[in-house]
Amino acid sequence: MYATVRKAMGEPDRVPLCLLPTPMHPLPRLSDELGIDLWIKRDDLNGFAFGGNKGRKLEYLMADVLARKAQVVVSCGATQSNHIRQLGAACARFGLRCEAVVMDLPYDAPSGRPLRAPRAEGGNVVLDEILGVKLHKIASGNWERLESETEKLASSLEDAGARVAQIALGGSSALGAYAFWRAAGEVGTDFDFLVTASSSGSTQCGLTYAYRGSKTRVLGIACDPEPQFADDVAELGRGLADLLGTNSMGAREFDVRHGWVGEGYGVGSEAGEAAIQKMARSEGVFLDPIYTGKAAAGLFELARTGEIWGKVLFWHTGGTPALFARETS
Ligand SMILES: *Cc1c(COP(=O)(O)O)cnc(C)c1O
């Protein structure tokens, strides 16, 4: 079975879910066009439940769930959450029940339904159903309400006698960040810049810790308009620093770029759509509308304006099932 592997003294336990290391390869046509040496890290191809960055986090998060002998795993996210799909698959592997509170958008769009909002069926929702994930849908609102409803669900399951483990939004906890601190070991230190989509923050957090003091600068392209983004990433980092037994980093040490969120979290953007097409038509690689398309849009523009240069790694964090939940016009 999936034995928990303990790497060394003091390291957190992990259960293998992904096929690691993920591939990494150059993007020659985009490199020519942008005048940089552009590479891509294929976490979309990690071999776990259609791929994506939550797989790495779940290797550590599920080891913790197993250690706590939970029977039901509870989490939350957007209706088209990649995190819930991968969590559902991880729970399936260990014979655990998975329940999640979801909402279409973490805000009430003042002018009605945004143009590029994904459909509430198709994509990840189809995969959740196949996996047997129980989705509890609430009306669109905000992250705080989503989290309080998730607490309520967890307590009601506990009251009914189940042993429940709660997993943070997007798998972003100290263990989630730890997974990306380790992931940097697959890449090495010869990149000038590393660009990733960033939302619940543990991907950017772990990578930034890993490259602290090296020449590689980690840029997170925000996919959520939260103005206090860097503070949240720094807060996660304090948990990671405790795990690593190192000093924590301040909010200003996390390079979060806010220019490519578009209308809001969870909906596509014009620049993101253009970047999805550019990546597909130049390199035959698919991105997603909610995260990686926006991150690539940021990368392309930063290369054009000369803010990033040299050898650049684009971390493909996955999300491609959302392409199958697009609003058809
Ligand atoms: C969750 C997710 C992200 C954001 O990663 P965080 O660690 O939550 O910041 C980026 N891309 C995809 C495809 C995701 O599903």
The ligand as a Gaussian input file, in Angstrom:
#p B3LYP/6-31G(d) Opt

LIG

0 1
 C       -4.321000      26.414000      -6.389000
 C       -3.686000      26.730000      -7.679000
 C       -2.718000      27.742000      -7.799000
 C       -2.321000      28.617000      -6.654000
 O       -1.437000      27.982000      -5.784000
 P       -1.393000      28.442000      -4.256000
 O       -0.402000      27.576000      -3.617000
 O       -2.791000      28.246000      -3.747000
 O       -1.036000      29.887000      -4.242000
 C       -2.128000      27.954000      -9.011000
 N       -2.486000      27.228000     -10.094000
 C       -3.423000      26.267000     -10.030000
 C       -3.774000      25.546000     -11.271000
 C       -4.055000      25.982000      -8.831000
 O       -4.995000      25.031000      -8.782000

